[in-house]
Amino acid sequence: MIKRNYGWALLTGLIMIFSLMSCEQEDRFVGYNVVGEGAAGFHNAYVELLATTLGPDTLRTDRKLLQNAVIGVYDEPILGKNKAYFYSQVRLGTLNPQFGTNAVVDSVVLLIPAYSKKNDTIATEHRLINTRYGLSNTDNSCTVTDTIYTYETRRKFRLDSIYGNRNSVMTLQVHRVTQSLQSIDSAKYSNQSHSIGELFGSMQFNAEAFTRSTADVHSSSRSDSTLLVNELNPVVRMKLDGMKDFVQQNIVGAQGSSSLGDQVSFLNQVLQGIRIGVAEENGFLLTFNPANINLIAYISSDNASFTDENGNGIDDTEEDCPVHTIKPRKNETLNFIIGSSLSEMSGSKYYNVVYSQIFNEAGSVVYNQTNQPVNYLEGMGGAKVKLSLDPQQIEAVRDSVRNNNWVISQAHFKVYPDLSAQGSWPIPQYLHVYNYTNGKLIPDYGTPQGFTSGNVQAFPFLQISQPYDATKGYYLLRVTEFIKNIVEGNAAIDDLALNMGNYIGNSGSDYFYSPPNAWFSNQAYNPFRLAITGTHPSSNPSHKLQLEILYNKRQN
């Protein structure tokens, strides 16, 4: 336990008490520079803080929190390295799958969805991938009535969901998981790992992804075309050559076995899951949506419609034709259920077990030192900033509420990025706060147990979780109900924690949303890093991290 040194704070506390008591003689109107602009009846007062950067911590990383997931690695000198893997169970898309005669797995392809803006297209290419024919074969007179060309259009995109060195080239790897991932009800944490087996696939990967569309165009009428495939969102497409052999032996070769008859048997006896990650130790972090990931096996088998009694490789009905449409082999697909989307089969609904494993290695930042000029936050790395209020200054506020008829209207922090320390790191959109002492939500985000203030939900959720204001250069984080509880209800003066990201559920339809608990945030897939102005006396006074209280006077 670190001892707080409030010696320096005692002097500032006495100054604060004096300034609060003399506030009536001082017209400290601040309506021009705070939320509630133009409200000339407001005064403001400041309460000093002690800020402490706390080191990387273990995060909850299971499906409940993985609206997005991260794979990759990023390492830099200040906050060090984050390396992330994604684990997912794999289920059969069809129970008791049936395959044709002499079925062979041609390929297994993993499709990882990626985020990109449509105007980020780098290149477009078109190619002919197949030609087939319409035939008329009567009275041993075979003629071509139509030629159908299948064209593929492929578009290349630069990805937006990249954090780190986007010019890096990394080795994307998929391994078989050889240990049960347990049930959907089992909590998963960032420091957990599961045994892996053989390498299912590997490919070189940069910050690019592709969309594909295919269409049939008829020679008889160029306007007569049929769209076959139309991928609207870019994907990273990866062939899993090692998994091709696995599927051939354990699924196609095991057709009819009990292990393919139900999902539990498949998970326990055939394939527990896969792990996706990278081989390198520095590069970039890629964010993707685990609900839209796909895994497909492409399989060919003997075509039962193909007859060739003379053994010349041509279907007997097409012997006299100038072209041939009936092939000796036909193609089919076997889809797997992977990722976090809800799946339904035979009346049953279930989710796969998914989670992220995150390795953190420290950089040059020294953690657990109070009252520094700069403090640091790190999303999936777990670093956060503890905020400790000065009890003597809080008591001065209580005294003014009791004796000077103060009515607290709002309390907030203005958190300024330290642009010099921030350097080239992009500034994240959201920060949020929670009660660090007891690990719970603060009252402003809902009405947790023990809430005593009469001013329930003074600010709706979307007003509390305000994004970074690039024009004003700060985040404004309201803690009104937390402070009113302390000042008006004599609640304990708990420490707060300033954390990266936002609570999950922040959308236009969640105006009065209340998160279920303090850890229900997007931190597990938030790769951002942030340097903020601290509480040291040498910090820029206009950017210093402190509590600002807005109040007016109750009329007797």
ABEGO torsion letter per residue (X at the ends): XBBBBAAAAAAAAAAAAAAAAAAAABBBBAAAABBGBGBAABBBBBBBBBBBBBBBBBBBABAAABABBBBEBBBBAAAEBBBBBBBBBBBBABBGBBBBBGBBBABBBBBBBBBBBAAABABBBBBBABBBBBBBBBGGBBBBABBBBBBBBBBBBBBAABBEBAABBBBBBBBBBABBAEBAABBBBAABBBBBBBBABBBBBBABBBBBBBBBBBAABAABBBBABBBABBBBBBBBAAAAAAAAAAAAAABGBAAAABAAAAAAAABAEBBBBBABABEBBBBBBAAABBBBBBBBBBBAABBBAAGAGBBAAAAABABBABBABBBBBBBBBBEABBBBBGGBBBBBBBBBBBBBBBBABBBGBBGBABBBBBBAAGBBBBBBBBAAAAAAAAAAAAAAGBBBABBBBBBBBBAAAAEABBBBABBBBBBAAAGBBBAAAEBBBGBABABBGABBAAAABBBBBAAAGBBBBBAAAAAAAAAAAGBBBBBBBBBBEBBBGBBAAAAABBBABAABBAAAABABBBBBBBABAABBAAABBBBBBBBBBBBX
